[in-house]
Amino acid sequence: MSNMGNQLISSVFKALGHPTRIQILKLLRKGELCVCDILPNLDSEQSNTSQHLTVLKNQGIVESRKDGSKVIYAIKNQEVYQMIDLVEAIILRQIEETKTSLSRS
C-alpha cells in the first residue's frame, strides 16, 4: 500500500485512539442514538463529547442526521466492530499468557 494509504489507515486508528470514542462506538453498537442519550453514559462534558463525535464523523466511522432539534448518530461502517473485537481478543490472550507465565514461576 502507498504511503498515502498508510496515512489514511493511521488516521482511522487515531480516531479510534481515545477511550471516550471507543465508549461512544460501543453505545452505538445497539443502534442509533441522540447525543442526549449518549452523554449520560459518558464521563465527559457535552462539548467534549461533541468533539469526539466530530472526530468519528470526519473519519467516516459514524454519520449523523437531524431529527427536529436533535442530532442522531449511527455507525456508518459496521466493520469498526470487527476491529474492536479483534483488539479485545488480543488483549484477553495477552492477559491469559501473562497469567500462565506467572503461575509457572
C-alpha positions as CSV (number, residue, x, y, z in Angstrom):
1,M,0.0,0.0,0.0
2,S,1.2,3.5,-0.8
3,N,2.3,6.0,1.9
4,M,-1.0,7.8,1.3
5,G,-2.9,4.6,2.1
6,N,-0.8,4.1,5.2
7,Q,-1.6,7.7,6.2
8,L,-5.4,7.0,5.8
9,I,-5.1,3.9,7.9
10,S,-3.2,5.8,10.6
11,S,-6.0,8.5,10.6
12,V,-8.6,5.9,11.3
13,F,-6.6,4.4,14.2
14,K,-6.1,7.9,15.6
15,A,-9.8,8.4,15.5
16,L,-10.3,5.2,17.4
17,G,-7.4,6.0,19.8
18,H,-9.4,7.5,22.7
19,P,-11.3,5.7,25.4
20,T,-14.3,8.0,25.1
21,R,-14.6,7.4,21.4
22,I,-14.5,3.6,21.9
23,Q,-17.2,4.0,24.6
24,I,-19.3,6.0,22.1
25,L,-18.9,3.3,19.5
26,K,-19.9,0.6,22.0
27,L,-23.0,2.6,22.9
28,L,-23.9,2.9,19.1
29,R,-23.5,-0.8,18.6
30,K,-27.1,-1.4,19.6
31,G,-28.4,1.2,17.2
32,E,-28.6,4.9,16.5
33,L,-28.7,7.4,19.4
34,C,-29.2,11.1,20.1
35,V,-26.4,13.0,21.8
36,C,-28.8,13.3,24.7
37,D,-28.8,9.5,25.0
38,I,-25.0,9.2,24.6
39,L,-24.0,11.9,27.1
40,P,-25.4,10.4,30.3
41,N,-23.4,7.2,29.6
42,L,-20.0,9.0,29.4
43,D,-17.8,10.6,31.9
44,S,-17.4,13.6,29.6
45,E,-18.7,17.1,29.2
46,Q,-21.1,17.8,26.3
47,S,-18.6,20.0,24.4
48,N,-16.0,17.2,24.8
49,T,-18.5,14.6,23.6
50,S,-19.4,16.7,20.5
51,Q,-15.6,16.9,19.7
52,H,-15.3,13.2,19.9
53,L,-18.3,12.6,17.7
54,T,-16.9,15.1,15.2
55,V,-13.6,13.2,15.0
56,L,-15.5,9.9,14.4
57,K,-17.7,11.6,11.8
58,N,-14.8,13.2,10.0
59,Q,-13.2,9.7,9.6
60,G,-16.4,8.3,8.2
61,I,-16.9,6.0,11.2
62,V,-20.2,7.5,12.3
63,E,-22.8,9.5,10.5
64,S,-25.5,11.9,11.8
65,R,-28.9,13.3,10.8
66,K,-31.1,15.9,12.2
67,D,-34.4,14.9,13.8
68,G,-36.1,18.1,14.8
69,S,-33.7,19.8,17.3
70,K,-31.9,16.5,18.0
71,V,-28.9,15.2,16.2
72,I,-29.0,11.4,15.8
73,Y,-25.7,9.4,15.4
74,A,-25.3,6.0,13.9
75,I,-22.4,3.8,12.9
76,K,-21.6,4.2,9.2
77,N,-19.3,1.2,8.9
78,Q,-20.1,-1.9,11.0
79,E,-16.6,-3.2,10.3
80,V,-15.3,-1.0,13.0
81,Y,-16.7,-3.5,15.5
82,Q,-14.6,-6.3,14.0
83,M,-11.6,-4.1,14.7
84,I,-12.6,-3.5,18.3
85,D,-13.5,-7.2,18.8
86,L,-10.1,-8.3,17.4
87,V,-8.2,-5.9,19.7
88,E,-10.2,-7.1,22.7
89,A,-9.3,-10.7,21.8
90,I,-5.6,-9.8,21.5
91,I,-5.8,-8.2,25.0
92,L,-7.5,-11.2,26.5
93,R,-5.0,-13.5,25.0
94,Q,-2.1,-11.4,26.4
95,I,-3.8,-11.5,29.9
96,E,-4.1,-15.3,29.7
97,E,-0.4,-15.6,28.6
98,T,0.7,-13.4,31.4
99,K,-1.3,-15.4,34.0
100,T,0.1,-18.7,32.6
101,S,3.7,-17.4,32.7
102,L,3.2,-16.1,36.3
103,S,1.7,-19.4,37.5
104,R,4.8,-21.2,36.2
105,S,7.2,-19.1,38.1
